[in-house]
Amino acid sequence: MNTNTRYLRHVLSSAAVLFCVNVSIAIAQAPATPAASAAPPAAKPAQTAPAASVAPVAPPAPTFAPSNLTPKGVRSMAATCSACHGTNGVSVGGSLAGLAGLNKDYFVLQMKNFKEGKRDATLMHQIAKGYNEAEINAMADFFATQKR
Amino acid sequence: MTKIMNNNRRDFIKVSGALAGASAIAGCANITSSASAGPKVVIVGGGYGGATAAKYIKMWAPNVDVTVVERNTSFVSCPISNLVLGGSQTMAAITMSYDTLQKKYGVKVVRGEASAIDTDKKVVRLASGDALPYDRVILSPGVDLMYEALPGLNNADAQAKYLHAWKAGSQTLALRKQLEDMPDGGVFAISIPEAPYRCPPGPYERACQVADYFKKTKPKSKVLILDANMDVTSKPGLFKKAWAEMYAGMVEYRPQSKLLDVDTKTSTAKLEFGDEKVNVLNALPPMKAGAIANPFITANKRWCEINWLTYEAKNVPGVHLLGDALQIAPLMPKSAHMANNHGKTCAAAVVALLAGEDVNDSPTLNNTCYSFVSAEKVVHVASIHKYDTKDKTMRTVPGSGGISSSANELEAAYAMTWAKNIWADTLA
């Protein structure tokens, strides 16, 4: 890294701090673009678009932590389902399926079908793609053991 | 009071037990005494974030003593509240009690206003003069409205007339009344601040709901959307289609139309380019983290940055933050669903930290926002977020998430079930 680049970065990061609010206006519509790979990690993506600003767009490849498939890790992951499907998969609503007590193989197959577009869906095909095979298997085990 | 500051746990349990007895709502006395041997968590704010965190901590670690400080007597849901404005839902449908949280889970709910967090002495100070000691504190204060940005509205009288209705409750009903009182042929205007603000699609859904009501009862009226942003900030194609096809000639969308001030004498919205005299003005000021989180605001003087594994404030370990007050990660909305997910992730982290265990190093969050473009039709946006070890933030999973293909009635049924399930997941 030459001195000029370093100086430029310094200026840019100061400007980002000073003008963050304005920057957020300008990028409100843009998908969140993480800083270029050479940028120092301290340079936080200043203001990012609200999630819903556009349909989620694939950003440059993220570096995700490996899945946490310990019992507590799976419990937390399964809890991401419960806002729609009820705490521990026990649904109190009418039209969204409860997941508690579902047969493991059935759960895994449905998630696979959602992912592959083989089961009609309004939304679950988009959600299913957020979880990998090992995670789906682990959540299937979790919900199979929950009481309805 | 000195005993509260004493680090000897037994001593401060005695004192806090007395405090709890004085302030806890009747019905949880037994649970209080049996739980008081455990570590103490105080949660400020009983909305989607705070109430969820409270429930999940008690579910996953019943020995932890959990107290929620909440200023309101009941929980009023912002999601679905736009339908009260549109006339297809009632306040009763979106109002819930904290009883189950107390009776079923043993969460103590203290009605009051937190005035300060003393991180040295580890107590939450209340406006009443009480102090609640904690081992871990969680702040879920939601947003404050920055009326200083709109000088004409920076007083109580003006705010009583020009409503935000951005915190569901009495303002929701009051705005509905203004719509009912408006003559046919009148103009309703909603102003939207620059992003980020609470609930990205909310203002556009509200415009649809008001238009739906006008279409049925006051068809000569107009809905004017004054957006400070360059374009619709959520589901732009779907909302614009709804306005063009369902409310043609009624809804007018104006991007880059920032509300600068309001002339309350003439009911005029002052914009950068020209003024608009309107009948009902629903002014949404810019927003920032709720005041109790002020010491932890580190981003743009408005939002709180956190460690996404522990939900601790970047500047003060031991203080956890969640919900709309956070400086968002890329593509993360300030939504009820997201706050509910923050609540669970924070609960797991707090339980682990209190037990001396490692926190989950690979948390997942997801989000679904349904918006009613009429009383019958709905559109959604959904996303899944995972922890990025390099950027130390939450990133959306490539290829996942998305929006509705078109507005549809099936998702209206799903949206109402979503509401019932998230209400239960948060409170029951």
Boltz contact constraints between the chains, C-beta under 6 A:
constraints:
  - contact:
      token1: [A, 20]
      token2: [B, 300]
      max_distance: 6.0
  - contact:
      token1: [A, 21]
      token2: [B, 300]
      max_distance: 6.0
  - contact:
      token1: [A, 25]
      token2: [B, 194]
      max_distance: 6.0
  - contact:
      token1: [A, 28]
      token2: [B, 195]
      max_distance: 6.0
  - contact:
      token1: [A, 28]
      token2: [B, 229]
      max_distance: 6.0
  - contact:
      token1: [A, 28]
      token2: [B, 233]
      max_distance: 6.0
  - contact:
      token1: [A, 29]
      token2: [B, 230]
      max_distance: 6.0
  - contact:
      token1: [A, 29]
      token2: [B, 231]
      max_distance: 6.0
  - contact:
      token1: [A, 32]
      token2: [B, 330]
      max_distance: 6.0
  - contact:
      token1: [A, 32]
      token2: [B, 331]
      max_distance: 6.0
  - contact:
      token1: [A, 45]
      token2: [B, 330]
      max_distance: 6.0
  - contact:
      token1: [A, 48]
      token2: [B, 330]
      max_distance: 6.0
  - contact:
      token1: [A, 50]
      token2: [B, 195]
      max_distance: 6.0
  - contact:
      token1: [A, 50]
      token2: [B, 196]
      max_distance: 6.0
  - contact:
      token1: [A, 50]
      token2: [B, 200]
      max_distance: 6.0
  - contact:
      token1: [A, 50]
      token2: [B, 233]
      max_distance: 6.0
  - contact:
      token1: [A, 50]
      token2: [B, 333]
      max_distance: 6.0
  - contact:
      token1: [A, 51]
      token2: [B, 331]
      max_distance: 6.0
  - contact:
      token1: [A, 51]
      token2: [B, 332]
      max_distance: 6.0
  - contact:
      token1: [A, 51]
      token2: [B, 333]
      max_distance: 6.0
  - contact:
      token1: [A, 51]
      token2: [B, 383]
      max_distance: 6.0
  - contact:
      token1: [A, 52]
      token2: [B, 200]
      max_distance: 6.0
  - contact:
      token1: [A, 52]
      token2: [B, 201]
      max_distance: 6.0
  - contact:
      token1: [A, 52]
      token2: [B, 234]
      max_distance: 6.0
  - contact:
      token1: [A, 52]
      token2: [B, 333]
      max_distance: 6.0
  - contact:
      token1: [A, 52]
      token2: [B, 381]
      max_distance: 6.0
  - contact:
      token1: [A, 53]
      token2: [B, 233]
      max_distance: 6.0
  - contact:
      token1: [A, 55]
      token2: [B, 402]
      max_distance: 6.0
  - contact:
      token1: [A, 55]
      token2: [B, 403]
      max_distance: 6.0
  - contact:
      token1: [A, 56]
      token2: [B, 331]
      max_distance: 6.0
  - contact:
      token1: [A, 56]
      token2: [B, 383]
      max_distance: 6.0
  - contact:
      token1: [A, 56]
      token2: [B, 396]
      max_distance: 6.0
  - contact:
      token1: [A, 56]
      token2: [B, 401]
      max_distance: 6.0
  - contact:
      token1: [A, 58]
      token2: [B, 398]
      max_distance: 6.0
  - contact:
      token1: [A, 62]
      token2: [B, 388]
      max_distance: 6.0
  - contact:
      token1: [A, 62]
      token2: [B, 395]
      max_distance: 6.0
  - contact:
      token1: [A, 63]
      token2: [B, 388]
      max_distance: 6.0
  - contact:
      token1: [A, 63]
      token2: [B, 389]
      max_distance: 6.0
  - contact:
      token1: [A, 63]
      token2: [B, 390]
      max_distance: 6.0
  - contact:
      token1: [A, 64]
      token2: [B, 386]
      max_distance: 6.0
  - contact:
      token1: [A, 65]
      token2: [B, 361]
      max_distance: 6.0
  - contact:
      token1: [A, 65]
      token2: [B, 362]
      max_distance: 6.0
  - contact:
      token1: [A, 65]
      token2: [B, 387]
      max_distance: 6.0
  - contact:
      token1: [A, 65]
      token2: [B, 389]
      max_distance: 6.0
  - contact:
      token1: [A, 67]
      token2: [B, 362]
      max_distance: 6.0
  - contact:
      token1: [A, 68]
      token2: [B, 360]
      max_distance: 6.0
  - contact:
      token1: [A, 68]
      token2: [B, 362]
      max_distance: 6.0
  - contact:
      token1: [A, 73]
      token2: [B, 360]
      max_distance: 6.0
  - contact:
      token1: [A, 76]
      token2: [B, 348]
      max_distance: 6.0
  - contact:
      token1: [A, 76]
      token2: [B, 360]
      max_distance: 6.0
  - contact:
      token1: [A, 77]
      token2: [B, 364]
      max_distance: 6.0
  - contact:
      token1: [A, 79]
      token2: [B, 344]
      max_distance: 6.0
  - contact:
      token1: [A, 80]
      token2: [B, 364]
      max_distance: 6.0
  - contact:
      token1: [A, 80]
      token2: [B, 366]
      max_distance: 6.0
  - contact:
      token1: [A, 82]
      token2: [B, 425]
      max_distance: 6.0
  - contact:
      token1: [A, 83]
      token2: [B, 337]
      max_distance: 6.0
  - contact:
      token1: [A, 83]
      token2: [B, 340]
      max_distance: 6.0
  - contact:
      token1: [A, 83]
      token2: [B, 422]
      max_distance: 6.0
  - contact:
      token1: [A, 83]
      token2: [B, 425]
      max_distance: 6.0
  - contact:
      token1: [A, 84]
      token2: [B, 418]
      max_distance: 6.0
  - contact:
      token1: [A, 84]
      token2: [B, 421]
      max_distance: 6.0
  - contact:
      token1: [A, 86]
      token2: [B, 421]
      max_distance: 6.0
  - contact:
      token1: [A, 87]
      token2: [B, 425]
      max_distance: 6.0
  - contact:
      token1: [A, 91]
      token2: [B, 421]
      max_distance: 6.0
  - contact:
      token1: [A, 92]
      token2: [B, 420]
      max_distance: 6.0
  - contact:
      token1: [A, 92]
      token2: [B, 421]
      max_distance: 6.0
  - contact:
      token1: [A, 92]
      token2: [B, 424]
      max_distance: 6.0
  - contact:
      token1: [A, 93]
      token2: [B, 417]
      max_distance: 6.0
  - contact:
      token1: [A, 93]
      token2: [B, 420]
      max_distance: 6.0
  - contact:
      token1: [A, 93]
      token2: [B, 421]
      max_distance: 6.0
  - contact:
      token1: [A, 94]
      token2: [B, 417]
      max_distance: 6.0
  - contact:
      token1: [A, 95]
      token2: [B, 413]
      max_distance: 6.0
  - contact:
      token1: [A, 95]
      token2: [B, 414]
      max_distance: 6.0
  - contact:
      token1: [A, 95]
      token2: [B, 417]
      max_distance: 6.0
  - contact:
      token1: [A, 96]
      token2: [B, 417]
      max_distance: 6.0
  - contact:
      token1: [A, 122]
      token2: [B, 411]
      max_distance: 6.0
  - contact:
      token1: [A, 123]
      token2: [B, 380]
      max_distance: 6.0
  - contact:
      token1: [A, 123]
      token2: [B, 382]
      max_distance: 6.0
  - contact:
      token1: [A, 126]
      token2: [B, 382]
      max_distance: 6.0
  - contact:
      token1: [A, 126]
      token2: [B, 401]
      max_distance: 6.0
  - contact:
      token1: [A, 126]
      token2: [B, 402]
      max_distance: 6.0
  - contact:
      token1: [A, 127]
      token2: [B, 382]
      max_distance: 6.0
  - contact:
      token1: [A, 129]
      token2: [B, 399]
      max_distance: 6.0
  - contact:
      token1: [A, 129]
      token2: [B, 400]
      max_distance: 6.0
  - contact:
      token1: [A, 130]
      token2: [B, 384]
      max_distance: 6.0
  - contact:
      token1: [A, 130]
      token2: [B, 397]
      max_distance: 6.0
  - contact:
      token1: [A, 130]
      token2: [B, 400]
      max_distance: 6.0
